[in-house]
Amino acid sequence: MHRMGCLATLLLACGTSFASSVPQPAQRGEEVLVSDNAVGRYGGSLVVAQRSEPKTLNPVTAADAPSREVIGRLTADLIHINRASQQTEPALAKSWTISKDGRQFTVKLRHGLRFSDGSAFDAEDVVFSFKAYLDEKVHSPQRDLLIVGGKPIEVQEVDAYTVRFTLAQPYAAAERIFDGLAMMPRHLVERAYKEDKFAQVWTLTTAPSEIAGMGPFRLKEYAPGQKLVLERNPYYWKVDGSKNRLPYLDELVFLFVGNEDAQTIRFQAGDTDIISRFSAENYALLSKEAASRGTELIDLGPSLEYNFLVFNLNDLSPKNLGKIAAKQGWFQDLKFRLAVSSAIDRQGIVKLVYAGRGAPLWGNVSPSNKFWVDQTLPHPPRSLDKARELLKSAGFSWRNDGRLVDRQGQAVEFSIIASSSNAQRSKMATIIQDDLSQLGMDVHVVPLEFRAVVDRVFNTYDYEASIMGLGGGDADPNPEMNVWLSNGGTHLWHLGETKPATDWEAQIDQLMQKQLVQLKYKERKHLYDQVQEIIAANVPYVFIATPNILVGAKKKIGNFKPAILDPNTLWNVEQLYFLPGSPP
Amino acid sequence: MMARHKILAAVVLLVTLHLAILFAGFVAPADPVVQNRDFPFAPPTRLHFVDLRGHLHLRPFVYQWTPRPDAFNEYEESRDREYPLQFFVSGAAYRVAGLVPSRVHLFGVDAPAQIFLAGTDSYGRDQFSRILSGGQISVAAGILATLISLVLGTLIGGVAGFWGKWIDESAMRFAELFMVLPWLYVLFGVRAFLPLHLSSVQTFLLLIAVIGTIGWARPARLIRGIVLSAKNQNYVAASRGFGASNVYLLRRHVLPQTYGVLLTQAALLVPQYVLAEVTLSFFGLGLSEPTPSWGGLLATLQQYNVLVSYWWMFAPAVALAVVSLGYLSVANAFHERLQSSSS
């Protein structure tokens, strides 16, 4: 009886120590990071809406955006890209040094940090985390990033607070790789890893006590179909100028609302505090009453994403896809692609699709990517005359009824597939259809479910043209390697090339590989400019436009500094607070 | 007597609407697929009778609209010049009733002014012209699908009622099976099976075939009932006694009795099938852009900002309601007539 009572007290003590999310006082020797934000005040619960539920809370295996959005708040990385400056900054790593040959990274960790369950964080956790990311059996989507020069990065523990990373070859902007690679608590998940069950850890139904991270928040409650509630990580490693441990907010709540319109309505009704990445039409709607509702809407300018029209230039089997293969003669003709590009009314698209809140594109780098955009890239205005001239010189002609025909007298007719869940891309397709009809082309728009579009473009090649969007993750050219290398996984117009199909693709391959190992920004920029010029001249993608990043928040939120990099509004969630005079 | 006026009114309204839809190219001032990219979501153009000096104009006029530079969907009238409404003007090419090429439009205004009687959509296309030519698709789909249903229903119902026995049993059980089918899901299923690359004409014919085939069961049951009671009438038995063949009996004595029911059914089914087309197009299973149909036009209302910002986007729903009510009141009249003649 007595022993039972003792056990109960012990359990109770355990329970309370975990349940308390009161910011813990700094400990001796704890190397916290002092954040330079305006000093806020504690309290309140911040509510944001998500369109869909996260699929998992496992940072190593998560691939979908909603999961990553939540996980990003639960975890932290060694070196972080500051979303406002777009430059790297120390996070869990206090500092790092690069060897002269650019192949060795020695990272010093902050001393005395603790996971959100109170247990200590050290080099063993780092080594374990990288082991998980690099393990082929785990299938981490980030694994590709950690393969440099064909070899996985080697990770070695030097001492309890020092880790050395060795790369097979020099790698430009290598410290950017670390961004978003969440450090895992070895003590909680190593057993599952050893039992080959790592992919199954940290699902949505895992008890909050079994999940711990280095992020500003930790899991409190998950209500399926409704919401996910995070509470303050009392051991978070950042403090403000007055030595107050961050974050200021008691809770961060993700409401699952289903779609963008529902997101807009919930924000309009005041149910949510912040809204991000919504359409310009809804932006216009919310702006009308922003003042009376005490909200502020911000247009951050063009995103890094690029939307484009891609023609199917894949090697097709004439057996099942003969009809499409017959049309590839047109698509492969550079003059045909140039004519299409010249006929597209990009300004009109920006106006009608993005309600003017977007930017027309002639290359893959958005004008807002100041470090990397090639300013000398030509921006030819829309010209149907030029398009007709190009088509004529490529041997096309027009029938009496105005229809465009090729040399064999075959009328030019093709279909564009676009994701039906992305209203903007379907709308672009409809405008392009109208633009190209003025050249005598008969274009059909086929809206398809998103996964069907992806399946056709990546696997079956059963499409003629498609409107897609890529990019937007990081400003650096390296994540673009996959798109431009001729054997890259998102080299959409011609997938699975074993060697470059054209000279200009071979040139791009060389330039991209060169920039990858070039450590000087100026040289890299010069190389990447050439890549952009080759792409613009050969139009493998007909670039269309990029939307502006639009966000909104209640005015009572302090330190709100939205950025064009993902996550646009919550990247500094630990600094957000409710201004005095407003009920939290 | 009162009822008679109402029916007359309904018939006149229906005939007018159908003529307007049939001659959409002539009645509509613009080409329904032409995009005016400077005028997305322009509200209906105002018709003026009184100018700035206070003079009354018998011929209504419009002002030119110009987009406000700071907003994508706001416009103002520039009142420096009046553009009177012109009749029988030359404009975009079209085909009268889909056959004869022509350029004459019922009304219009001189360029650069434009007239959007029911505003414009998100691409700046004239909503009024789109409603009319969308009606061609939606109403034609309704009427043709009704024909299919009634022909199938008469055939199956007539055969089942006249010959009876196992034919009747199996046909009617089969009909019941069709009636309990959740037709919307069946339509989704059927559409999903079909290839994606369908031309507008193919899609249209498929829609009609699918909608029409699914709805044969109810008319078939009604026809069967009438045939069943008609074939046992004394004069039919007498005719049979004189040696009349089955086909003769059906044609001469039995089927004529079903005409009243068929007409009523037709008037009931047409609006129902127009709605079916609208539903399918609303869910993106109908004709694809840029061909308008009422369901496709209404589909833009799925977007919250359109729903709350642009009231003129509801106009196709008004057209739909008027057509449906017109048909239903005609159906009602037929029904009353049948009842009074049978009592």
Interface residues (C-beta under 8 A of the other chain):
Chain A: D261 T264 I265 S279 A280 E281 N282 A284 L285 D345 G348 K351 L352 A355 G356 S415 I417 S420 A423 S426 K427 A429 T430 I431 Q433 D434 H444 V445 V446 P447 L448
Chain B: V33 Q35 R37 P40 A71 F72 N73 S122 Y123 G124 L196 H197 S199 G284 S288 E289 P290 Q303 Y304 N305 V306 V308 S309
